[in-house]
Amino acid sequence: MVSKSLEFIFDFGSPNAYLAMQVLPALLERTGAELIITPCLLGGIFKATGNRAPMVQYADAPAKLAYEHLELRRFIERHDLTKFRLNPHFPVNTLLIMRGAIVAGEEGRLGTYVEAVNRAMWEEGLKMDDPSVAAAFLSDNGFDGPALLARTQEADIKAKLAANTDDAVARGVFGIPTFFVSDAMFFGKDRLGQVEAALSRADRPLA
C-alpha cells in the first residue's frame, strides 16, 4: 500500500513542468511514492501573487535570462530529454486544456491526458489553445476530443479549476512546477533532489 504521496501543482503552459514530469517516474519508483497531479491555472497564480514568467520578469536583465536558458539546457542534457521542443506558439493560453485536465480527472484518465497533452505541447509543438487543433489531437490519442472539450464549458468544471488555483495560492504557491510532500512546498524542477530527500525521510519512523 502506498503510504506517501507527491503532489504536483501543474499547468501545461510551463516547459519546466513538462521537463519535471519526464524525470518523475524514476523518482517515484525509488521512493515508492504516489503522484497526485493537481491541475491549476498558471495565469491565475501569477495574477493572484504578482509573479511573472521569467521571459517577462527578466526582460531587462538579459544576463539573468540567458542563465535561465542555460539551466534549461543543462537539465535537458543531464536527463537526455531529446524529445523536448520549445513550442513555436509559446506562450500558449492553457485555459482550455487545463479545464480539459479537470474533465479527464473526473473520468479517471488524468495521467493519460497529461502525458498526451504534454507531448502535444512540448514535443509536437501544437497550438493547443485552438479548439479544433486540441479536439483533433485528443481524438487521435484515445479521447473523444469534441465531447471532452464540450465538457470544459460546464460550470462545475470551470469552478473546480478556479478552486484548485485559489487553494494553491492560499498554500503559498506562486509558480509552476510546485511540489508538496505533506505540507512542505518545493518550487522548480531543480528542487527535485530535495523532493526526493523529503520523500525518503517519510520512510523513517518518528523517534
Residue frames as a rotation matrix with the C-alpha (Angstrom) as fourth column:
MET 1
0.579 0.815 0.000 0.00
0.815 -0.579 0.000 0.00
0.000 0.000 -1.000 0.00
VAL 2
-0.203 -0.606 0.769 1.27
0.530 -0.729 -0.434 3.48
0.824 0.319 0.469 -0.88
SER 3
0.268 0.260 -0.928 1.79
0.961 -0.136 0.240 5.40
-0.064 -0.956 -0.286 2.35
LYS 4
-0.191 -0.378 -0.906 3.12
0.300 -0.901 0.313 8.65
-0.935 -0.212 0.285 0.96
SER 5
0.519 0.458 0.722 2.39
0.832 -0.078 -0.549 10.93
-0.195 0.886 -0.422 -1.94
LEU 6
-0.695 -0.656 -0.294 3.92
0.482 -0.728 0.487 13.69
-0.534 0.197 0.822 -4.03
GLU 7
0.482 0.875 -0.036 1.53
0.617 -0.368 -0.696 16.41
-0.622 0.313 -0.717 -5.12
PHE 8
-0.679 -0.643 0.354 2.40
0.684 -0.379 0.623 18.23
-0.266 0.666 0.697 -8.34
ILE 9
0.263 0.679 -0.686 0.77
0.180 -0.733 -0.656 21.64
-0.948 0.049 -0.315 -8.88
PHE 10
-0.532 -0.495 0.687 0.61
0.580 0.378 0.722 21.53
-0.617 0.782 0.086 -12.66
ASP 11
0.554 0.619 -0.556 -0.12
-0.210 -0.542 -0.814 23.60
-0.805 0.568 -0.170 -15.76
PHE 12
0.533 -0.303 0.790 0.78
0.766 0.569 -0.299 22.64
-0.359 0.765 0.535 -19.34
GLY 13
0.960 -0.067 0.273 1.97
0.093 -0.841 -0.533 26.19
0.265 0.537 -0.801 -20.01
SER 14
0.575 -0.789 0.218 5.22
-0.699 -0.336 0.631 25.69
-0.424 -0.515 -0.745 -18.14
PRO 15
0.476 -0.479 -0.737 8.02
-0.484 0.557 -0.675 23.99
0.734 0.679 0.033 -20.10
ASN 16
-0.578 -0.719 0.387 9.65
-0.704 0.199 -0.681 23.29
0.413 -0.666 -0.621 -16.75
ALA 17
0.065 0.684 0.727 6.55
-0.819 0.453 -0.352 21.36
-0.570 -0.573 0.589 -15.68
TYR 18
0.852 0.170 -0.495 6.92
-0.472 0.657 -0.587 19.16
0.225 0.734 0.641 -18.76
LEU 19
0.002 -0.956 -0.294 10.61
-0.495 0.254 -0.831 18.59
0.869 0.148 -0.473 -18.03
ALA 20
-0.515 -0.142 0.845 9.94
-0.854 0.168 -0.492 17.76
-0.072 -0.976 -0.207 -14.39
MET 21
0.494 0.821 0.286 7.22
-0.768 0.566 -0.299 15.31
-0.407 -0.072 0.910 -15.36
GLN 22
0.614 -0.282 -0.737 9.65
-0.498 0.586 -0.639 13.37
0.613 0.759 0.219 -17.54
VAL 23
-0.444 -0.879 -0.174 12.01
-0.347 0.348 -0.871 12.60
0.826 -0.327 -0.459 -14.65
LEU 24
-0.107 0.471 0.876 9.36
-0.992 -0.107 -0.063 11.89
0.064 -0.876 0.478 -12.02
PRO 25
0.738 0.484 -0.470 8.71
-0.461 0.870 0.174 8.20
0.493 0.089 0.865 -12.85
ALA 26
0.028 -0.806 -0.592 12.20
0.267 0.576 -0.773 7.17
0.963 -0.136 0.231 -11.73
LEU 27
-0.717 -0.254 0.649 11.95
-0.466 -0.519 -0.717 9.32
0.519 -0.816 0.254 -8.60
LEU 28
0.208 0.893 0.400 8.57
-0.964 0.117 0.240 7.81
0.168 -0.435 0.884 -7.73
GLU 29
0.657 -0.025 -0.754 9.94
-0.097 0.988 -0.117 4.31
0.748 0.150 0.647 -8.24
ARG 30
-0.385 -0.905 -0.178 12.91
0.156 0.127 -0.980 4.99
0.909 -0.405 0.092 -5.98
THR 31
-0.835 0.035 0.549 10.79
-0.491 -0.498 -0.715 6.47
0.248 -0.867 0.433 -3.20
GLY 32
-0.774 0.600 -0.203 7.64
0.615 0.788 -0.014 4.36
0.152 -0.136 -0.979 -3.53
ALA 33
-0.661 0.524 -0.538 5.51
-0.023 -0.731 -0.682 7.49
-0.750 -0.438 0.495 -3.61
GLU 34
-0.037 0.763 0.645 2.25
0.950 0.227 -0.213 8.06
-0.309 0.605 -0.734 -5.43
LEU 35
-0.956 -0.276 0.096 1.94
0.292 -0.876 0.384 11.06
-0.022 0.396 0.918 -7.76
ILE 36
0.105 0.973 -0.207 -1.06
0.841 -0.198 -0.504 13.32
-0.531 -0.121 -0.839 -7.33
ILE 37
-0.776 -0.313 0.548 -1.48
0.594 -0.654 0.468 15.86
0.212 0.689 0.694 -10.13
THR 38
0.008 0.760 -0.650 -3.41
0.693 -0.473 -0.545 18.99
-0.721 -0.445 -0.530 -9.19
PRO 39
-0.234 -0.065 0.970 -4.40
0.906 -0.376 0.194 20.98
0.352 0.924 0.147 -12.30
CYS 40
0.190 0.231 -0.954 -4.17
0.577 -0.812 -0.082 24.74
-0.794 -0.535 -0.288 -11.71
LEU 41
0.756 0.103 0.646 -4.10
0.612 -0.459 -0.644 27.79
0.231 0.882 -0.410 -13.96
LEU 42
-0.179 -0.949 -0.259 -0.65
0.980 -0.194 0.035 29.36
-0.083 -0.248 0.965 -14.04
GLY 43
-0.481 0.050 0.875 -2.02
0.360 -0.899 0.249 32.66
0.799 0.435 0.414 -15.31
GLY 44
0.607 0.776 0.171 -4.36
0.078 -0.272 0.959 32.80
0.791 -0.569 -0.225 -12.33
ILE 45
0.550 -0.517 -0.656 -1.49
0.831 0.260 0.491 32.06
-0.083 -0.816 0.573 -9.95
PHE 46
-0.527 -0.775 0.349 0.60
0.812 -0.580 -0.062 34.84
0.250 0.251 0.935 -11.49
LYS 47
-0.143 0.555 0.819 -2.27
0.125 -0.811 0.571 37.32
0.982 0.184 0.047 -11.28
ALA 48
0.805 0.558 -0.203 -3.00
0.227 0.027 0.973 36.50
0.549 -0.829 -0.105 -7.65
THR 49
0.604 -0.634 -0.482 0.61
0.736 0.212 0.643 36.61
-0.306 -0.744 0.595 -6.48
GLY 50
0.830 -0.297 -0.473 2.14
-0.363 -0.930 -0.053 39.34
-0.425 0.215 -0.879 -8.65
ASN 51
-0.091 -0.869 0.487 4.61
0.089 0.479 0.873 36.86
-0.992 0.123 0.034 -10.10
ARG 52
0.587 0.208 -0.782 5.59
-0.717 -0.316 -0.622 36.90
-0.376 0.926 -0.036 -13.78
ALA 53
0.931 -0.280 0.235 7.05
0.355 0.841 -0.408 34.48
-0.083 0.463 0.882 -16.28
PRO 54
0.177 -0.957 -0.231 10.87
0.579 -0.089 0.811 34.59
-0.796 -0.277 0.538 -16.48
MET 55
-0.315 -0.313 0.896 10.79
0.944 -0.201 0.261 35.93
0.099 0.928 0.358 -20.05
VAL 56
0.508 0.536 0.674 8.86
0.391 -0.841 0.374 38.93
0.768 0.074 -0.637 -18.72
GLN 57
0.942 -0.086 -0.326 10.42
0.301 -0.220 0.928 39.20
-0.151 -0.972 -0.181 -15.30
TYR 58
0.166 -0.978 -0.124 13.98
0.442 -0.039 0.896 39.23
-0.882 -0.203 0.426 -16.62
ALA 59
0.691 0.169 0.703 13.35
0.723 -0.184 -0.666 41.13
0.017 0.968 -0.249 -19.84
ASP 60
0.852 -0.378 0.362 15.53
-0.312 -0.922 -0.230 43.97
0.421 0.083 -0.903 -18.55
ALA 61
0.294 -0.787 0.542 18.19
-0.748 0.164 0.643 41.62
-0.595 -0.595 -0.541 -17.19
PRO 62
0.632 0.051 -0.773 19.48
-0.702 0.459 -0.544 39.78
0.327 0.887 0.326 -20.25
ALA 63
-0.490 -0.859 -0.149 22.29
-0.679 0.483 -0.552 38.05
0.546 -0.169 -0.820 -18.35
LYS 64
-0.557 0.374 0.742 19.78
-0.588 0.453 -0.670 36.55
-0.586 -0.809 -0.032 -15.93
LEU 65
0.561 0.810 -0.167 17.50
-0.670 0.327 -0.666 35.44
-0.485 0.486 0.727 -18.76
ALA 66
0.246 -0.568 -0.786 20.47
-0.759 0.391 -0.520 33.90
0.602 0.724 -0.335 -20.58
TYR 67
-0.772 -0.547 0.324 21.36
-0.623 0.544 -0.562 31.98
0.131 -0.636 -0.761 -17.44
GLU 68
-0.013 0.857 0.515 17.78
-0.644 0.386 -0.660 30.69
-0.765 -0.340 0.547 -17.12
HIS 69
0.735 0.267 -0.624 18.11
-0.675 0.378 -0.634 29.32
0.067 0.887 0.458 -20.65
LEU 70
-0.258 -0.911 -0.321 21.47
-0.740 0.400 -0.540 27.77
0.621 0.099 -0.778 -19.79
GLU 71
-0.662 0.063 0.747 19.98
-0.622 0.510 -0.594 25.96
-0.418 -0.858 -0.298 -16.81
LEU 72
0.486 0.874 -0.008 17.16
-0.668 0.365 -0.648 24.72
-0.564 0.320 0.761 -19.02
ARG 73
0.499 -0.363 -0.787 19.65
-0.680 0.399 -0.615 23.24
0.538 0.842 -0.047 -21.49
ARG 74
-0.597 -0.771 0.221 21.70
-0.729 0.406 -0.551 21.68
0.335 -0.490 -0.805 -18.70
PHE 75
-0.237 0.602 0.762 18.64
-0.640 0.493 -0.589 19.94
-0.731 -0.628 0.269 -17.28
ILE 76
0.739 0.541 -0.402 17.65
-0.639 0.374 -0.672 18.65
-0.214 0.754 0.622 -20.71
GLU 77
0.168 -0.773 -0.612 21.14
-0.680 0.359 -0.640 17.32
0.714 0.524 -0.465 -21.38
ARG 78
-0.619 -0.431 0.657 21.53
-0.785 0.370 -0.497 15.77
-0.030 -0.823 -0.567 -17.92
HIS 79
-0.202 0.659 0.725 18.33
-0.361 0.637 -0.680 13.78
-0.910 -0.399 0.109 -18.28
ASP 80
-0.938 -0.271 0.217 18.64
0.091 0.411 0.907 13.16
-0.335 0.870 -0.361 -22.04
LEU 81
-0.011 0.998 -0.068 15.26
0.348 -0.060 -0.936 14.73
-0.938 -0.034 -0.346 -22.79
THR 82
-0.838 -0.542 0.057 15.83
0.204 -0.215 0.955 14.81
-0.505 0.812 0.291 -26.52
LYS 83
-0.352 0.780 0.517 12.15
0.923 0.198 0.329 14.99
0.154 0.594 -0.790 -27.47
PHE 84
0.172 0.439 -0.882 11.66
0.657 -0.718 -0.230 18.42
-0.734 -0.540 -0.412 -25.90
ARG 85
-0.522 -0.250 0.815 10.99
0.767 -0.555 0.321 21.30
0.373 0.793 0.482 -28.28
LEU 86
-0.757 0.289 -0.585 10.04
0.151 -0.795 -0.587 24.82
-0.635 -0.533 0.559 -27.27
ASN 87
0.065 0.882 0.466 6.51
0.846 0.200 -0.495 25.31
-0.530 0.426 -0.733 -28.57
PRO 88
-0.730 -0.403 0.552 6.60
0.665 -0.609 0.434 27.73
0.161 0.683 0.712 -31.54
HIS 89
0.048 0.841 0.540 3.30
0.359 -0.518 0.776 29.24
0.932 0.157 -0.327 -30.34
PHE 90
-0.022 -0.135 -0.991 4.64
0.997 0.067 -0.032 29.91
0.071 -0.989 0.133 -26.82
PRO 91
-0.910 0.204 0.362 3.11
-0.248 0.430 -0.868 31.27
-0.333 -0.879 -0.341 -24.70
VAL 92
-0.644 0.726 -0.242 0.00
0.153 0.432 0.889 29.17
0.750 0.535 -0.389 -25.24
ASN 93
-0.332 0.643 0.690 -3.21
-0.910 -0.410 -0.056 30.07
0.247 -0.647 0.722 -23.41
THR 94
-0.896 -0.175 -0.407 -3.82
-0.118 0.980 -0.161 26.90
0.427 -0.097 -0.899 -21.39
LEU 95
-0.525 0.738 0.424 -7.31
-0.786 -0.229 -0.575 27.63
-0.327 -0.635 0.700 -20.07
LEU 96
0.359 0.726 -0.586 -8.99
-0.894 0.447 0.006 25.18
0.267 0.522 0.810 -22.44
ILE 97
0.076 -0.378 -0.923 -6.59
-0.179 0.905 -0.386 22.28
0.981 0.194 0.001 -21.93
MET 98
-0.921 -0.342 0.187 -6.41
-0.230 0.089 -0.969 22.82
0.314 -0.936 -0.161 -18.17
ARG 99
-0.117 0.944 0.309 -10.19
-0.938 -0.002 -0.347 22.63
-0.327 -0.330 0.886 -17.95
GLY 100
0.412 0.193 -0.890 -9.78
-0.639 0.758 -0.131 19.51
0.650 0.623 0.436 -20.07
ALA 101
-0.638 -0.698 -0.327 -7.50
-0.191 0.554 -0.810 18.14
0.746 -0.454 -0.487 -17.38
ILE 102
-0.659 0.494 0.566 -10.30
-0.683 -0.079 -0.726 18.58
-0.315 -0.866 0.389 -14.84
VAL 103
0.419 0.823 -0.383 -12.66
-0.908 0.383 -0.171 16.69
0.006 0.419 0.908 -17.15
ALA 104
0.094 -0.462 -0.882 -10.10
-0.392 0.798 -0.459 13.91
0.915 0.388 -0.106 -17.66
GLY 105
-0.866 -0.417 0.277 -9.60
-0.385 0.201 -0.901 13.68
0.320 -0.887 -0.334 -13.91
GLU 106
-0.192 0.885 0.424 -13.32
-0.876 0.041 -0.481 13.24
-0.443 -0.463 0.767 -13.35
GLU 107
0.687 0.447 -0.573 -13.27
-0.696 0.630 -0.344 10.47
0.207 0.636 0.744 -15.94
GLY 108
0.752 -0.415 0.512 -10.33
-0.117 0.680 0.724 8.73
-0.649 -0.604 0.462 -14.27
ARG 109
0.648 -0.496 0.578 -7.90
0.762 0.401 -0.509 9.45
0.021 0.770 0.637 -17.11
LEU 110
0.943 -0.245 -0.225 -5.87
-0.198 -0.957 0.211 12.40
-0.267 -0.155 -0.951 -15.85
GLY 111
0.139 -0.968 0.209 -2.50
-0.114 0.194 0.974 10.69
-0.984 -0.159 -0.083 -16.10
THR 112
-0.097 -0.099 0.990 -3.11
0.863 0.488 0.133 9.58
-0.496 0.867 0.038 -19.68
TYR 113
0.810 0.478 0.340 -4.40
0.582 -0.729 -0.361 13.03
0.075 0.490 -0.868 -20.60
VAL 114
0.754 -0.579 -0.310 -1.40
-0.304 -0.726 0.616 14.82
-0.582 -0.371 -0.724 -19.08
GLU 115
-0.136 -0.838 0.528 1.02
0.255 0.485 0.836 12.53
-0.957 0.249 0.148 -20.88
ALA 116
0.092 0.248 0.964 -0.70
0.977 0.165 -0.136 13.10
-0.193 0.955 -0.227 -24.22
VAL 117
0.914 0.334 0.229 -1.14
0.378 -0.907 -0.185 16.87
0.146 0.256 -0.956 -23.96
ASN 118
0.489 -0.841 -0.232 2.41
-0.160 -0.348 0.924 17.31
-0.858 -0.415 -0.304 -22.67
ARG 119
-0.274 -0.580 0.768 3.56
0.645 0.481 0.593 15.59
-0.713 0.658 0.242 -25.86
ALA 120
0.434 0.529 0.729 1.37
0.894 -0.353 -0.276 17.87
0.111 0.772 -0.626 -27.98
MET 121
0.990 0.022 -0.140 2.70
0.059 -0.963 0.264 20.99
-0.129 -0.269 -0.954 -26.27
TRP 122
0.546 -0.838 0.007 6.39
-0.651 -0.419 0.633 20.25
-0.527 -0.350 -0.774 -25.81
GLU 123
-0.309 -0.643 0.701 7.28
0.177 0.685 0.706 17.62
-0.935 0.342 -0.098 -28.39
GLU 124
-0.172 0.334 0.927 4.94
0.959 0.272 0.080 18.19
-0.225 0.903 -0.367 -31.32
GLY 125
-0.898 -0.322 -0.301 4.62
0.290 -0.946 0.147 21.98
-0.332 0.045 0.942 -30.93
LEU 126
-0.373 0.837 0.400 0.87
0.797 0.069 0.600 22.12
0.474 0.542 -0.693 -31.45
LYS 127
-0.820 0.209 0.532 -1.24
-0.305 -0.947 -0.097 25.23
0.484 -0.242 0.841 -30.84
MET 128
-0.674 0.503 -0.541 -3.37
0.618 0.785 -0.039 23.67
0.405 -0.361 -0.840 -28.15
ASP 129
-0.636 0.551 -0.540 -5.36
0.137 -0.609 -0.781 26.82
-0.759 -0.571 0.312 -27.40
ASP 130
-0.594 0.486 -0.642 -7.02
-0.795 -0.231 0.561 26.33
0.124 0.843 0.523 -30.79
PRO 131
-0.002 0.656 0.755 -10.10
-0.707 0.533 -0.465 24.19
-0.708 -0.535 0.462 -30.05
SER 132
0.834 0.326 -0.446 -10.02
-0.552 0.525 -0.648 22.50
0.023 0.786 0.618 -33.45
VAL 133
-0.034 -0.926 -0.375 -6.36
-0.614 0.315 -0.724 21.54
0.789 0.206 -0.579 -33.02
ALA 134
-0.622 -0.189 0.760 -6.96
-0.774 0.295 -0.561 20.31
-0.118 -0.937 -0.329 -29.48
ALA 135
0.364 0.854 0.372 -10.04
-0.717 0.512 -0.473 18.31
-0.594 -0.095 0.799 -30.43
ALA 136
0.726 -0.128 -0.676 -8.28
-0.532 0.518 -0.670 16.62
0.436 0.846 0.308 -33.35
PHE 137
-0.360 -0.933 -0.025 -5.22
-0.657 0.272 -0.703 15.77
0.663 -0.237 -0.710 -31.28
LEU 138
-0.455 0.228 0.861 -7.27
-0.788 0.347 -0.508 14.32
-0.415 -0.910 0.021 -28.44
SER 139
0.653 0.757 -0.008 -9.37
-0.651 0.556 -0.517 12.25
-0.387 0.343 0.856 -30.83
ASP 140
0.507 -0.555 -0.659 -6.18
-0.484 0.450 -0.751 10.88
0.713 0.700 -0.040 -32.38
ASN 141
-0.583 -0.812 0.029 -4.90
-0.407 0.262 -0.875 9.91
0.703 -0.522 -0.483 -28.93
GLY 142
-0.739 0.244 -0.628 -7.66
0.454 0.869 -0.196 7.85
0.498 -0.431 -0.753 -27.42
PHE 143
-0.694 0.546 -0.469 -10.13
0.240 -0.439 -0.866 10.51
-0.679 -0.714 0.173 -26.33
ASP 144
0.133 0.762 0.634 -13.40
0.988 -0.156 -0.018 11.78
0.085 0.628 -0.773 -27.73
GLY 145
-0.759 -0.651 -0.002 -11.98
0.649 -0.756 -0.090 15.23
0.057 -0.070 0.996 -28.37
PRO 146
-0.536 0.594 0.600 -15.18
-0.085 -0.745 0.661 17.15
0.840 0.303 0.450 -29.15
ALA 147
0.492 0.765 -0.415 -17.04
0.337 0.272 0.901 15.59
0.802 -0.584 -0.124 -26.22
LEU 148
0.031 -0.559 -0.829 -14.21
0.999 0.042 0.009 16.27
0.030 -0.828 0.560 -23.77
LEU 149
-0.892 -0.410 0.191 -13.84
0.418 -0.909 -0.001 19.88
0.174 0.079 0.982 -24.88
ALA 150
-0.142 0.919 0.366 -17.60
0.050 -0.363 0.930 20.38
0.989 0.151 0.006 -24.72
ARG 151
0.522 0.335 -0.784 -17.45
0.723 0.314 0.615 19.46
0.453 -0.888 -0.079 -21.05
THR 152
-0.545 -0.794 -0.270 -14.87
0.827 -0.457 -0.326 22.18
0.135 -0.402 0.906 -20.42
GLN 153
-0.662 0.362 0.656 -17.71
-0.103 -0.911 0.399 24.66
0.742 0.197 0.641 -20.69
GLU 154
0.284 0.774 -0.566 -19.64
0.541 0.358 0.761 23.13
0.792 -0.522 -0.317 -17.79
ALA 155
0.534 0.008 0.846 -19.90
-0.440 -0.851 0.286 25.40
0.722 -0.524 -0.451 -14.77
ASP 156
0.953 -0.152 0.262 -18.65
-0.181 0.409 0.895 22.81
-0.244 -0.900 0.362 -12.31
ILE 157
0.510 -0.817 0.269 -15.54
0.855 0.448 -0.263 22.12
0.094 0.364 0.927 -14.42
LYS 158
0.160 -0.411 0.897 -14.71
0.210 -0.874 -0.438 25.83
0.964 0.259 -0.054 -14.58
ALA 159
0.713 0.197 0.673 -15.34
-0.549 -0.442 0.710 26.16
0.437 -0.875 -0.207 -10.84
LYS 160
0.924 -0.382 -0.015 -13.09
0.323 0.760 0.564 23.20
-0.205 -0.526 0.825 -9.98
LEU 161
0.187 -0.897 0.401 -10.12
0.845 -0.061 -0.531 24.62
0.500 0.438 0.747 -11.87
ALA 162
0.174 -0.065 0.983 -10.64
-0.186 -0.982 -0.033 28.02
0.967 -0.177 -0.183 -10.26
ALA 163
0.907 0.216 0.363 -10.92
-0.389 0.097 0.916 26.43
0.162 -0.972 0.172 -6.82
ASN 164
0.685 -0.726 -0.068 -7.73
0.729 0.683 0.044 24.41
0.014 -0.080 0.997 -7.34
THR 165
-0.010 -0.699 0.715 -5.93
0.567 -0.593 -0.572 27.58
0.824 0.400 0.402 -8.34
ASP 166
0.397 0.237 0.887 -7.24
-0.472 -0.776 0.419 29.60
0.787 -0.584 -0.197 -5.39
ASP 167
0.999 -0.011 0.042 -6.34
-0.029 0.558 0.829 26.81
-0.033 -0.830 0.557 -2.99
ALA 168
0.401 -0.913 0.079 -2.80
0.865 0.349 -0.360 26.58
0.301 0.213 0.930 -4.37
VAL 169
-0.047 -0.378 0.925 -2.30
0.095 -0.923 -0.372 30.31
0.994 0.070 0.079 -3.90
ALA 170
0.693 0.397 0.602 -3.62
-0.536 -0.275 0.798 30.06
0.482 -0.876 0.022 -0.35
ARG 171
0.921 -0.386 -0.052 -1.00
0.353 0.770 0.531 27.38
-0.165 -0.508 0.846 0.33
GLY 172
0.383 -0.803 -0.457 1.81
-0.115 -0.532 0.839 29.66
-0.916 -0.269 -0.297 -0.84
VAL 173
0.032 -0.353 0.935 2.16
0.865 0.479 0.151 28.63
-0.501 0.804 0.321 -4.48
PHE 174
0.271 -0.012 -0.963 3.48
-0.197 -0.979 -0.044 31.41
-0.942 0.201 -0.267 -6.73
GLY 175
-0.057 -0.320 -0.946 4.56
-0.992 -0.091 0.090 29.46
-0.115 0.943 -0.312 -9.83
ILE 176
0.838 0.311 0.449 4.78
-0.224 0.945 -0.237 26.10
-0.498 0.098 0.862 -11.55
PRO 177
0.153 0.432 -0.889 6.15
0.125 0.884 0.450 23.48
0.980 -0.180 0.081 -11.19
THR 178
-0.256 -0.152 0.955 5.45
-0.912 -0.288 -0.291 23.35
0.319 -0.945 -0.064 -7.46
PHE 179
-0.175 0.107 -0.979 5.53
0.078 0.993 0.094 20.17
0.981 -0.060 -0.182 -5.38
PHE 180
0.180 0.235 0.955 4.20
-0.938 -0.249 0.239 19.28
0.294 -0.939 0.176 -1.96
VAL 181
-0.392 -0.211 -0.896 5.43
0.187 0.935 -0.302 16.49
0.901 -0.286 -0.327 0.25
SER 182
-0.140 0.525 -0.839 2.86
0.989 0.026 -0.149 16.64
-0.057 -0.850 -0.523 3.02
ASP 183
0.807 0.491 -0.327 2.83
0.497 -0.865 -0.071 20.36
-0.318 -0.105 -0.942 3.92
ALA 184
-0.035 -0.917 -0.398 6.37
0.200 -0.397 0.896 21.05
-0.979 -0.048 0.197 2.69
MET 185
0.914 0.401 -0.055 6.48
0.073 -0.299 -0.951 23.06
-0.398 0.866 -0.303 -0.54
PHE 186
-0.221 -0.965 0.144 9.23
0.381 0.051 0.923 22.87
-0.898 0.259 0.356 -3.18
PHE 187
0.745 0.483 -0.460 9.33
-0.172 -0.528 -0.832 25.13
-0.644 0.699 -0.310 -6.24
GLY 188
0.349 -0.556 -0.754 11.03
-0.927 -0.323 -0.191 24.34
-0.137 0.766 -0.628 -9.52
LYS 189
0.890 -0.029 -0.455 12.39
-0.172 0.903 -0.393 21.32
0.423 0.428 0.799 -11.33
ASP 190
-0.044 -0.999 -0.023 15.78
-0.215 0.032 -0.976 21.95
0.976 -0.038 -0.217 -9.77
ARG 191
-0.249 0.023 0.968 14.35
-0.964 -0.100 -0.245 21.12
0.091 -0.995 0.047 -6.35
LEU 192
0.591 0.562 -0.580 13.58
-0.552 0.805 0.218 17.51
0.589 0.191 0.785 -7.24
GLY 193
-0.325 -0.763 -0.558 16.60
0.114 0.554 -0.824 16.35
0.939 -0.332 -0.093 -5.26
GLN 194
-0.868 0.080 0.489 15.10
-0.482 -0.370 -0.794 17.99
0.117 -0.926 0.360 -2.18
VAL 195
0.173 0.982 -0.078 11.74
-0.965 0.184 0.188 16.46
0.199 0.043 0.979 -3.02
GLU 196
0.322 -0.106 -0.941 13.28
-0.152 0.975 -0.162 13.00
0.935 0.195 0.298 -3.18
ALA 197
-0.759 -0.643 -0.097 15.07
0.032 0.113 -0.993 13.54
0.650 -0.757 -0.066 0.12
ALA 198
-0.555 0.630 0.543 11.80
-0.831 -0.394 -0.393 14.59
-0.033 -0.669 0.742 1.76
LEU 199
0.485 0.745 -0.457 10.01
-0.762 0.617 0.196 11.53
0.428 0.253 0.867 0.40
SER 200
-0.039 -0.590 -0.806 12.85
0.058 0.804 -0.591 9.29
0.998 -0.070 0.003 1.56
ARG 201
-0.888 -0.256 0.383 12.66
-0.323 -0.247 -0.914 10.74
0.329 -0.935 0.137 5.07
ALA 202
-0.011 0.973 0.232 8.99
-0.981 -0.055 0.184 9.82
0.192 -0.226 0.955 5.09
ASP 203
0.261 0.037 -0.965 10.11
-0.177 0.984 -0.011 6.18
0.949 0.174 0.263 5.21
ARG 204
-0.685 -0.686 -0.245 11.69
0.125 0.221 -0.967 6.68
0.718 -0.693 -0.065 8.61
PRO 205
0.255 0.792 -0.555 9.63
0.781 0.170 0.601 6.14
0.570 -0.587 -0.575 11.75
LEU 206
0.470 -0.020 0.882 9.30
-0.329 -0.932 0.154 9.07
0.819 -0.363 -0.444 14.10
ALA 207
-0.607 -0.767 -0.206 11.68
-0.016 0.271 -0.962 8.99
0.794 -0.581 -0.176 17.08
